[in-house]
């Protein structure tokens, strides 16, 4: 087993995550894709588990999460959780049949090391739900209203080919996001711009919390003005006819064992 000094554990969500569970939850359509990708694995480690969304309830799961604030928001009956980081998983090799990581890589200090650790502790599948920055960079929320988010994400995201290089033999699957996605992550509001103005919503999105207050408020004012004037619908009204959209989210899956 590997150990890490708790004082070295990143605590970004200890600073910004106290209202996370109010806007973030599990979308059953995305959950189904994750659970299928896990295959027949009976034991799963959820790395960067947060509040426990997407953890399968019909398998034995152990969660790994560095933030005390996030751990405190895990609901009663959630899988047991260990306070640790992806780069130093405190488990023996092949302790689990599968490892999963959902919208968490951008908070890791060393992504390749964390992925290598996932491969080490999982004897079969590794499942990563993340985004492709080359596609995500054209998302209208970023390009038109919060350009600083793009610069922040550029420094904390990996290209899909770079991830596949670490996860040798991995398959990549696009994950279109439904217009009424129940999980309030950054790309969930491609057809619901007004929702972004709700503090409960944006406080559950790390990308919008990590930019400055001034930059965030400027973007919010622009969205509100464009909704009122009809400018948003003039530019993006065609999205209102779509039930789902590929805004860059990807499932990366290795199948071992």
BELZI-V763457 format. One record per residue. N is the residue number from 1. RES is the residue in one letter. PHI is phi as a letter, one per 20 degrees, with the letter a starting at -180 (NA if undefined). OMEGA is omega in degrees with one decimal (* if undefined). NEAR is the number of other ideal C-beta (glycine too) atoms within 8 Angstrom. Layout:
<<N,RES,PHI,OMEGA,NEAR> <N,RES,PHI,OMEGA,NEAR>>
This chain:
<<1,X,NA,-179.7,5> <2,X,d,-178.6,7> <3,X,c,178.3,6> <4,X,c,178.1,11> <5,X,f,-179.8,6> <6,X,g,179.3,6> <7,X,f,-179.6,4> <8,X,e,-178.0,5> <9,X,f,178.6,11> <10,X,g,-175.1,7> <11,X,c,-178.0,9> <12,X,g,-180.0,11> <13,X,f,171.1,14> <14,X,f,-179.4,8> <15,X,e,-172.6,6> <16,X,c,-170.3,9> <17,X,d,-172.3,12> <18,X,f,179.3,5> <19,X,d,-173.6,9> <20,X,g,-172.5,15> <21,X,f,179.6,9> <22,X,f,-176.4,8> <23,X,d,-175.2,12> <24,X,d,178.4,12> <25,X,b,-174.8,9> <26,X,e,170.8,9> <27,X,e,-173.0,11> <28,X,f,-179.9,7> <29,X,f,175.6,8> <30,X,f,178.4,13> <31,X,g,-179.8,11> <32,X,f,178.4,8> <33,X,f,180.0,11> <34,X,f,-176.9,15> <35,X,f,175.2,8> <36,X,f,-179.0,7> <37,X,f,178.3,11> <38,X,f,177.2,13> <39,X,m,-176.1,9> <40,X,e,-177.3,4> <41,X,g,179.3,13> <42,X,e,179.5,6> <43,X,c,-172.7,12> <44,X,c,168.5,16> <45,X,d,179.4,18> <46,X,d,-172.5,17> <47,X,e,-173.3,14> <48,X,m,-164.8,14> <49,X,f,-179.3,15> <50,X,l,-176.9,14> <51,X,e,172.9,12> <52,X,o,177.8,13> <53,X,f,174.9,11> <54,X,m,175.1,12> <55,X,f,179.7,12> <56,X,f,-176.9,10> <57,X,e,-179.6,4> <58,X,d,178.2,3> <59,X,c,176.7,10> <60,X,e,-175.1,6> <61,X,c,168.4,11> <62,X,c,-178.0,14> <63,X,e,174.9,15> <64,X,c,-176.5,15> <65,X,b,-178.4,13> <66,X,e,-171.1,11> <67,X,e,175.3,12> <68,X,f,-179.3,8> <69,X,f,178.9,11> <70,X,f,178.3,14> <71,X,g,-178.6,10> <72,X,f,-179.0,6> <73,X,e,175.7,11> <74,X,f,-173.5,11> <75,X,f,175.0,7> <76,X,g,-179.7,3> <77,X,n,177.9,3> <78,X,f,179.6,10> <79,X,g,175.7,10> <80,X,g,-173.9,5> <81,X,c,177.6,13> <82,X,d,176.6,9> <83,X,e,-177.4,9> <84,X,a,-179.6,11> <85,X,d,-177.9,12> <86,X,f,-174.3,15> <87,X,f,-179.7,11> <88,X,b,-177.9,10> <89,X,f,-173.7,14> <90,X,e,-178.0,9> <91,X,c,176.7,10> <92,X,f,176.7,6> <93,X,g,178.9,5> <94,X,m,177.4,8> <95,X,f,-177.7,8> <96,X,c,175.6,14> <97,X,e,179.6,12> <98,X,b,174.8,15> <99,X,c,-179.9,15> <100,X,c,176.9,15> <101,X,b,-172.8,15> <102,X,d,175.9,11> <103,X,l,-176.0,8> <104,X,c,-173.5,12> <105,X,g,-176.1,14> <106,X,f,176.4,10> <107,X,d,-179.1,10> <108,X,e,178.8,12> <109,X,f,-177.2,5> <110,X,c,-174.4,7> <111,X,f,179.1,10> <112,X,g,179.5,7> <113,X,f,178.8,9> <114,X,f,178.4,15> <115,X,f,177.9,14> <116,X,f,176.2,9> <117,X,f,176.9,13> <118,X,f,178.0,16> <119,X,f,-178.8,11> <120,X,f,-173.4,9> <121,X,e,-178.1,14> <122,X,d,-179.3,16> <123,X,e,-178.8,7> <124,X,c,-169.4,10> <125,X,e,166.8,16> <126,X,c,-175.8,16> <127,X,c,-179.4,14> <128,X,c,174.0,14> <129,X,d,-175.5,15> <130,X,b,178.4,14> <131,X,c,177.0,12> <132,X,e,-176.5,11> <133,X,f,179.9,12> <134,X,f,175.7,8> <135,X,e,-174.8,10> <136,X,f,-178.2,15> <137,X,f,179.7,10> <138,X,e,179.4,6> <139,X,f,-171.4,11> <140,X,f,179.7,10> <141,X,g,-179.8,14> <142,X,f,-172.6,13> <143,X,f,-173.4,10> <144,X,e,-169.4,7> <145,X,c,-177.8,11> <146,X,c,-177.0,13> <147,X,f,179.2,8> <148,X,f,177.5,9> <149,X,g,179.0,13> <150,X,f,179.4,11> <151,X,f,176.7,8> <152,X,f,-178.0,11> <153,X,f,180.0,13> <154,X,f,-179.4,8> <155,X,e,-177.4,6> <156,X,c,178.0,7> <157,X,c,179.5,12> <158,X,d,175.3,9> <159,X,f,178.7,9> <160,X,f,176.7,11> <161,X,g,178.5,6> <162,X,f,177.9,8> <163,X,f,180.0,16> <164,X,f,178.3,11> <165,X,f,177.4,7> <166,X,f,-179.7,10> <167,X,e,-174.2,13> <168,X,g,179.2,7> <169,X,n,-177.3,5> <170,X,f,171.9,11> <171,X,d,-178.9,7> <172,X,c,-178.4,10> <173,X,c,172.7,10> <174,X,f,176.4,8> <175,X,c,176.5,11> <176,X,f,-177.2,8> <177,X,e,179.4,13> <178,X,f,-174.6,9> <179,X,f,-178.7,11> <180,X,d,-178.3,4> <181,X,g,-176.7,12> <182,X,e,177.7,8> <183,X,e,-172.4,11> <184,X,e,175.9,13> <185,X,f,-168.5,10> <186,X,g,-176.1,9> <187,X,e,-174.8,13> <188,X,f,-169.0,11> <189,X,d,-177.5,12> <190,X,f,177.5,13> <191,X,d,-176.0,9> <192,X,c,-174.6,9> <193,X,f,-178.4,12> <194,X,f,-178.4,7> <195,X,f,-177.4,9> <196,X,f,-178.6,13> <197,X,f,-178.1,9> <198,X,f,-179.9,7> <199,X,g,178.0,5> <200,X,f,179.3,9> <201,X,f,-173.1,13> <202,X,f,176.7,13> <203,X,f,173.8,13> <204,X,e,-177.9,13> <205,X,d,-175.6,12> <206,X,f,-178.6,10> <207,X,g,-179.6,11> <208,X,e,175.6,13> <209,X,e,-173.5,9> <210,X,e,171.5,8> <211,X,e,-176.9,11> <212,X,f,177.8,6> <213,X,g,-178.6,5> <214,X,f,-179.2,6> <215,X,f,179.4,10> <216,X,f,-178.4,12> <217,X,f,177.0,8> <218,X,f,178.2,8> <219,X,f,179.6,10> <220,X,f,178.9,12> <221,X,f,179.4,8> <222,X,f,177.6,10> <223,X,f,-178.6,14> <224,X,g,-179.2,9> <225,X,f,-178.2,9> <226,X,f,175.3,12> <227,X,f,-179.1,11> <228,X,f,-177.0,6> <229,X,e,-175.7,6> <230,X,n,-178.3,8> <231,X,f,179.8,8> <232,X,f,-178.3,11> <233,X,f,177.3,9> <234,X,f,-178.1,7> <235,X,e,-170.3,9> <236,X,c,-179.4,9> <237,X,g,179.0,8> <238,X,f,179.2,6> <239,X,f,-177.4,9> <240,X,f,179.1,7> <241,X,e,-177.0,4> <242,X,d,177.0,9> <243,X,e,177.4,4> <244,X,b,-175.7,8> <245,X,b,173.5,10> <246,X,e,177.2,10> <247,X,d,173.4,11> <248,X,o,-178.7,13> <249,X,f,-174.6,15> <250,X,c,170.9,13> <251,X,d,178.5,14> <252,X,d,-170.7,17> <253,X,c,168.1,13> <254,X,d,-178.6,12> <255,X,c,-179.1,9> <256,X,d,174.5,8> <257,X,m,*,6>>
